[in-house]
Amino acid sequence: MNENKKMTSIARKINMAFWLKRLGDVLAVNLLLVCIATGFFFYDAEESIPKDKNVFHREIQKEKSSGDIEYVITLADKTTLRWSIFDYAEQLRIPAYILLTMEGIHLFFALFNTRIIRKQMRPLNDLAVAAQQISYAAYDTSKFESLEQAIANAHADSPDVHISTGDKDLQSIEIALNNLLLKMKESERQQARFVSDASHELRTPISVIQGYVNMLDRWGKDDEEVLTESIEALKNESEHMKELIEQLLFLARGDSGRNSLHVSEFDLSEVMKEVWEESCMIDNKHEYKLSVMDHEVSDGEQDFGDTLKMSGDMAMIKQSVRIFVQNAAKYSEKGSCVSLGVKKAENVLSYIVQDDGVGMNSADVVHIFERFFRSDEARNSETGGSGLGLSIAKWIIDAHDGTIDVLSRPDIGTRFTVSFPL
């Protein structure tokens, strides 16, 4: 009851403030109308002067007998013209009465809008009451003690850890806490899988290195053929380990937010041309083709037509292109073609890498950007690889707000389309 009286008092004050503002608006409008009517009065008087007569004198006079106010114009020939302000006002009397009556009715009923304002204020009042109740509930420590006890009883090692007090008032807090726990458990599972996969990937080259070292220690010191084979194998495996560790460090820095982008404006077609030239030079087992805006580029061609510029870290974008190109060559037969392309649509700039290789089924496509994932075809091949390349490429593209579209069919090939917003 006290709350209703308090809100009514506030509504009354608000209503009075609005009423005074309306009254001021009405007075301002009436003053403007009086000025307009006065202007028309003098305009009509001036228009009534004969065109062939010159004005000698203008003045406003007041008749002593009738009290009428007149606008008097004396012409050069001493002729006097008179216009009565009272007569002009008499013509406007009825419209003025109608206008004043309507304004009076409007102002009268505006005085009684307190109930309407109070109704409009009801949601705000309810919100204030609810906030006050919450502040009072803060002193009720029993609810929070039960929540604290539920959290203490939750087992962090349990796969289905869940917090529940049975209190409806704490239900929203429980939902938030349980969602946070689910995210933490998922993060823990991903971390455990990452460590397990990394250990597995590192174990293989270490085992190979140990095997060759033991072979050298036993009889390879005096056998030149065994020595040469061992040195070559040790070099290859150490290089593979170095590459794997660098990839792991890149992803770890990315997860912790320590990979910084050096943003600049560059031409994407020039980046694609550089990767295309590098691929043609270091890999003579595949045919590489480059097209820009559906125009095939021949060796040594420099004119690419439209400039295809974007903002980003040019070195990282180039690294992502290399990853897709190397992946395409790795899973394509010798002599097959790897196509590179650049296209520009409305507000989108894209590069495409396509191969005629082994392809993937739809079940594998959804996992290809997961760390250490390799499809059955990749695992059974002799191409090697750590399964981290596509994860790195995806991190780079995500960091540039880009998207990756993958189209792949077994025994037909795979096409990666990477798009960046402009």
N, C-alpha and C positions, 0 to 999 in steps of 0.2 A: 504493500500500500504506500509506504513511504517512497519507494522507488517511482511509483506512478505519479505521485504528487510532485516529486522532484523533476521528473521528465516533463510534466505539464507546465511547470514554471519555466523551464528552459524553452519549451515550445512557444510559450506566450511571449517571451522576450524576443525570440527569433522572429515570430510573426509580427510583432510591433516594429522591429527593425525593417522588415520587408515592407510593411504598410507605409512607414515614413518615406522609404525609397520610392514607392508608388506615388505618394502624394507629391514628392518633389518632381517626379516625371510628369505628372498631370499639370502642375503649375508651369513647368518649362514648356510643355506643349501648348498650353493656353497662351503664354506670353509670345510664343512663336506665331500662333494664329493671329493674335492682335497685331503684331508687326506686319504680317502679310496683308491683313485687311486694311491697315493704314496705308500701306504701299499701294494697294489697288485704288483706294480713295483718291490719293494724289495723282495717280496715273490717269484715272478717268477724268479728273478735273483738267489736267494738262491736255488731254486728247480732245477736250470740248472746245478749246480755244480755236477760233477761225484761223485757217492757215495764212490768210492775207493780213492778219493783224499782228502788231508788235506789242509785247508786254512791257508796260511801264513800271509796274510795281506789284509785289506779292506780299500778303500778310495774312495773319490769323486774327480775327476780331471776335469779341464777345458782346452779344447784344445785351444791353442793360435791362431792357424791359422783359424779354423772354428768357434771358440767360443762355440762349443758343450760342454755339461756337461755330463760326463760319470761316471758310477759306476764301479770301477775297483776292481777285486778280484785277488790277487796273490796267487797261490797255492804253496805247499811245493817244488814241482819240478821246480819252477821258471816259470811255465806256467801262462800267464796272460789272464783273461777273462774280456771282456768289454761289458757294456750295455749302450746305448745312451738314455738319458732322453728325448732328442728332438725327437728321433724316436718313443719312447713310446707315447709322447704327440701328435705326428702326427697321430697316430692311433685313438686317442680320439678326434681329431679336429672336425670331422663332428658331432658326438653326442653332443660335447660341444657347437657348433654353434646352433644346434637345440634347446638345453636346454636354452641357453642365449636368443635366439630369442623369445621363448615362455615366458620366464620370462619378457623380455622387453615389449612384447605386453600386458601381464597381468598388469604390473606396469603402462603402458601408459593409458590403459582404466580405471584403478583404480583412475586416477586423475580426471575423469569426473563423479564421482558417487554422486556429490553434489545434483543433482535433486532427485535421489533415496532416499538419506538420508532425504532430505526435505519432501518427500512424507511420509516416515515412521514417521517423527516427527509431521506430521499434527495433529493426535489426541491429542498429548500432547500440541501442540500450541492452539488448539481449547479449550482444558480444561483450559489452563491458561487464555485465553481470556474470557471464561465464568466466571471463578473465579474473574477476574478483573471487569467484568460487575456486578457481584453480590456485590462486594465491593462498586462499585459506587452506586448501587441501595440501599445500606444501608443508604445512605444519603437522600433517598427519603422517608421522614417520613409519607407522606400522606397514603401510603398503610398500614403501621402498625397502623396508627391512625384509619383507617376503620376497621382493624381487632380488635383493642382494643374496638372500639364502638360495634362491633358485639358480643364480649365476654361480655361486660357490659349489653347488651340488653337480653342476654340469661337468662332464668328463671331456677334456680337450681331445683325448685320443679316440673317443667314440666316433665312428663314421657318421652316425646319425644324431649328433649332439643337438639338443633342443631345449629351449628355456620356456617354462610355462608355470604361471602362478595361479591360474584360474580366476584372476581378478579382471573384470571387464574394463575397469578404469586404466589398467596397465596393458591392455591388449595391443594398442598401437606401438608402445615401447617394445613389447615382446616381439612383434613382427619385425621391427627394425633391427633388433638384436639378432634374431634368428637369420635374417637375410645377410647381416654382416658375418655371422658365423659360417654360413654356407659359402660366401665368397672367400673367406679365409681358408676353409677346408679345400676349396677348389684350387686356390693359389698354392696351398701346401702340396696337393697332389701333383700339380704341374711342376713345382720345384723338384719334388722327389723323382718324377719321371725324367726331368731334364738332367738331373745329376746321374741317374741310372743310365740313361742313353749316352751321356757324355763319357761316363766311365767305360761303357761297352765299346764306344768308338775309339777311345784311347788305348784300350787293352789290346786291340788287334795289332796296331803298328808296334807297340811295345813288345808284344810277344814275337813278332817277326824280327825286330832288332835283336832281342835276346837270343833268338835261335841262330842268327847269323854270327853274332859275337861268339857264342859257344862253339860254332863250327870252325870259326877262325882260330879260336884258342886251342882246339884239338888238333886239327891237321891243315888248316887253311893257310898257315903262315908260309909254308914252303911250296904250296900249290898255287901257281900264278893264276890259273883259270878260276879256282875257287875264290881266290883273293879278289879278282876283278869283279866276279859275280856278287860277292858279298858287299864290296864297296858300293857298287851300283844300287843294290837293294837297300843298303843303309841310307844312302842319299835320298832315294825315293821315299822311303818310309819317314825319314826325318822331315822331308819337305811336306809330306802329307800331314804329319803331326803339327808342324808349324802353321799350315793353312787352317787346320781344324781349330787350333788354339786361338788364332787371330779371329776366326769366325765367332767362336764362343765369347771372346772378349768384346767384339762388336755388339753382339746381342745383349751381353750383360750391361754394357754401357748404355745401350738403348733402353733396357728395362729400368735402369736407375736414373734416366734422364740426363746422362752425361755426354750423349752424342749431340754435338751442336752442328747446326746447318749454317753454311757460309752462303747466304743468299745473294744472287746476282742475276742479271738478265742475260740470257744466252739464246742462241738459235738451236732448237732441238734437231733440226735437220743436219747441222754441222756435227753434232754429237753422234748421230746415227751414222754419218759418213765416216767418222773416225773409227767407230767400232767395226763397221763394214770393211774398211781398208785393213784394220788389224787382223780381222778374221781371215780375210783372203790371203794375207801374208803368212800367218802362222799355221793355217790349216789348209792343206792342199787335197784333203780327202773328201771335201764337200764343196758344193757350188753355192756361192753366196750372191744374192741379188738384193738390190736396194731400190725402193721406189719412194718418191716424194710427191704427195698429192696425186697419186696414180700415174706419175711419170717415172718410168724406169731410168735409173741413173747408170750411165756407162762409166768405165774406168777413166779417171782423170777429169770427169766433168765437174765444173764448178758452179754453174748457174742452176739454182734450184727453184727459180721462179719466186713465188711468194715467200716472204720472210716468215718463219715459224718460230717466233720468240716466246719465251716463258720465263718466269721468275722461279729460282730455286737454287739448290746446291748442284752445280754442274757436275762435279766429280762424283757425287753420290748417284745422280741420275745416270751417268755413264756407267757406273758400277752395276746398277740394276739392269741396264741393257746388256752388259757383258754376261751377267748371270743367266739371263733368258737365252742369249745366243749360245753360250757354252752348254746349257741344258739341252737346247735343240740339237746341237751337233753330237752331244754325248749319246742321245737316244735315237739317232738316225743312222741308217746304213751308209756305208761309203758310197760316194758318188751322188747321193741325194741332195736336194736343194734346201737351203735355209733362207727364207725370205725376211727382209727387214723393210719396214715401211713407216711413213709419217703421214698423218692426215690431220686436217683441221676442220671442225664443224663449228656451229654457233656456240661460242663461249667454252669450247672444249678443244684441247690439243692432245693428240694420241700418237703413240708409237706401237707398232705391231711386230711381233716376232713369230714366224710360223715355220713349221717343219713338216716333213713327210715321214716321220719316224714311227715308233711302235705305238704311240698314243696311249691313252688311259681310259679305263671305264669310269662311269659316273660315280661309283662308290669311292674310287681313289681321288677323283678331282676335288672332292670336298675336303680332303685332308692334305693336299700337296703343300700347303704353306705351313703346316705344323712342323715343329723342329724335329729333325732326325727321321721324318717320315720318308719312306721310299716305297713305291709300288712294287708289286711282285715282279713285274717285268724289269724294274731297275735293280732289284736285289739279285735277280738271277743273271743279270748281264755281267760283263767283265769291265764295266765302265768305272766302278768304284764310286767315289763321292761320299760326302758326309751326311747329306740330307739337310744341310743348313743353308744352302745357297738361296733357295726360293724363300725361306723365312727372312733372310737378310733383305732380299729384293722387296718383299712385302713391307717390311719395316720402313724402308726408304720411301716407298710410294705412299704409305700411310702418313709419314711425316710431311709429305708434300700435299696432303689432302686429296691424293689421287685414288683411282679405283682400278681393279684388275678384273678383266673378263676372260674366262678360260673356256675355250671350245676344243674338245678332244674326243677322238674316236679311235678305238683299238685298231691297229694295223693301217690307219689312214693318216694320223698325225695330230699335232696340237698347235693351237694358235692362242697366243697371249696378246691381249689388247689392253694397253695401259693408258688411261685417260687422266688428264689434269685440267682442272677448271682454270679459266682465264679471267 
